[in-house]
Amino acid sequence: MPSPRKRKSVARPAVGWREWVGLPGLGIDGIKAKIDTGARTSALHAVRVRADRIDGIDVVRFDVHPLQRSTRPLVNCQLALVD
């Protein structure tokens, strides 16, 4: 029986359970994120999600409240629809 493969040790930064992260592509300077090192996907809570077509490109528009338990500020986001 072959021996199990040993994984190389990779130096990773230490992070807490929750951290402030920036999403500059969406115009969000800071939003609290939960860290899940085993996750293969992630999610962003959005409101007023709507699909649109601009110059022949499918886009999704949505609003984000980056501060927990607050409706201000409100960040309007728009991205090309991928899937």
Contact map, one row per residue, 1 for C-alpha under 8 A:
11100000000000000000000000000000000000000000000000000000000000000000000000000000000
11110000000000000000000000000000000000000000000000000000000000000000000000000000000
11111000000000000000000000000000000000000000000000000000000000000000000000000000000
01111100000000000000000000000000000000000000000000000000000000000000000000000000000
00111110000000000000000000000000000000000000000000000000000000000000000000000000000
00011111000000000000000000000000000000000000000000000000000000000000000000000000000
00001111100000000000000000000000000000000000000000000000000000000000000000000000000
00000111110000000000000000000000000000000000000000000000000000000000000000000000000
00000011111000000000000000000000000000000000000000000000000000000000000000000000000
00000001111100000000000000000000000000000000000000000000000000000000000000000000000
00000000111110000000000000000000000000000000000000000000000000000000000000000000000
00000000011111000000000000000000000000000000000000000000000000000000000000000000000
00000000001111100000000000000000000000000000000000000000000000000000000000000000000
00000000000111110000000000000000000000000000000000000000000000000000000000000000000
00000000000011111110000000000000001000000000000000000000000000000000000000000000000
00000000000001111110000000000000001000000000000000000000000000000000000000000000000
00000000000000111110000000000000011100000000000000000000000000000000000000000000000
00000000000000111111000000000001111000000000000000000000000000000000000000000000000
00000000000000111111100000000001111000000000000000000000000000000000000000000000000
00000000000000000111110000000111100000000000000000000000000000000000000000000000000
00000000000000000011111000001111100000000000000000000000000000000000000000000000000
00000000000000000001111100011110000000000000000000000000000000000000000000000000000
00000000000000000000111111111110000000000000000000000000000000000000000000000000000
00000000000000000000011111111000000000000000000000000000000000000000000000000000000
00000000000000000000001111110000000000000000000000000000000000000000000000000000000
00000000000000000000001111110000000000000000000000000000000000000000000000001100000
00000000000000000000001111111000000000000000000000000000000000000000000000101000000
00000000000000000000011111111110000000000000000000000000000000000100000000100000000
00000000000000000000111100111110000000000000000000000000000000000000000000000000000
00000000000000000001111000011111000000000000000000000000000000000100000000000000000
00000000000000000001111000011111100000000000000000000000000000000110000000000000000
00000000000000000111100000000111110000000000000000000000000000000111000000000000000
00000000000000000111100000000011111000000000000000000000000000000000000000000000000
00000000000000001110000000000001111100000000000000000000000000000000000000000000000
00000000000000111110000000000000111110000000000000000000000000000000000000000000000
00000000000000001000000000000000011111100000000000000000000000000000000000000000000
00000000000000000000000000000000001111100000000000000000000000000000000000000000000
00000000000000000000000000000000000111110000000000000000000000000000000000000000000
00000000000000000000000000000000000111111100000000000000000000000000000000000000000
00000000000000000000000000000000000001111100000000000000000000000000000000000000000
00000000000000000000000000000000000000111110000000000000000000000000000000000000000
00000000000000000000000000000000000000111111000000000000000000000000000000000000000
00000000000000000000000000000000000000001111100000000000000000000000000000000000000
00000000000000000000000000000000000000000111110000000000000000000000000000000000000
00000000000000000000000000000000000000000011111000000000000000010000000000000000000
00000000000000000000000000000000000000000001111110000000000001111000000000000000000
00000000000000000000000000000000000000000000111110000000000001110000000000000000000
00000000000000000000000000000000000000000000011111000000000011100000000000000000000
00000000000000000000000000000000000000000000011111100000000111100000000000000000000
00000000000000000000000000000000000000000000000111110000000111000000000000000000000
00000000000000000000000000000000000000000000000011111000011110000000000000000000000
00000000000000000000000000000000000000000000000001111100011110000000000000000000000
00000000000000000000000000000000000000000000000000111111111000000000000000000000000
00000000000000000000000000000000000000000000000000011111111000000000000000000000000
00000000000000000000000000000000000000000000000000001111100000000000000000000000000
00000000000000000000000000000000000000000000000000001111110000000000000000000000000
00000000000000000000000000000000000000000000000000001111111000000000000000000001000
00000000000000000000000000000000000000000000000000111101111100000000000000000001100
00000000000000000000000000000000000000000000000000111100111110000000000000000111100
00000000000000000000000000000000000000000000000011110000011111000000000000000111100
00000000000000000000000000000000000000000000000111110000001111100000000000011110000
00000000000000000000000000000000000000000000011111000000000111110000000000011100000
00000000000000000000000000000000000000000000011110000000000011111000000001111000000
00000000000000000000000000000000000000000000111000000000000001111100000001111000000
00000000000000000000000000000000000000000000010000000000000000111111011111100000000
00000000000000000000000000010111000000000000000000000000000000011111000011100000000
00000000000000000000000000000011000000000000000000000000000000001111111110000000000
00000000000000000000000000000001000000000000000000000000000000001111110000000000000
00000000000000000000000000000000000000000000000000000000000000000011111000000000000
00000000000000000000000000000000000000000000000000000000000000001011111110000000000
00000000000000000000000000000000000000000000000000000000000000001010111111000000000
00000000000000000000000000000000000000000000000000000000000000001010011111000000000
00000000000000000000000000000000000000000000000000000000000000001110011111100000000
00000000000000000000000000000000000000000000000000000000000000111100001111110000000
00000000000000000000000000110000000000000000000000000000000000111100000011111000000
00000000000000000000000000000000000000000000000000000000000011110000000001111100000
00000000000000000000000001100000000000000000000000000000000011110000000000111110000
00000000000000000000000001000000000000000000000000000000001111000000000000011111000
00000000000000000000000000000000000000000000000000000000001110000000000000001111100
00000000000000000000000000000000000000000000000000000000111100000000000000000111110
00000000000000000000000000000000000000000000000000000000011100000000000000000011111
00000000000000000000000000000000000000000000000000000000000000000000000000000001111
00000000000000000000000000000000000000000000000000000000000000000000000000000000111
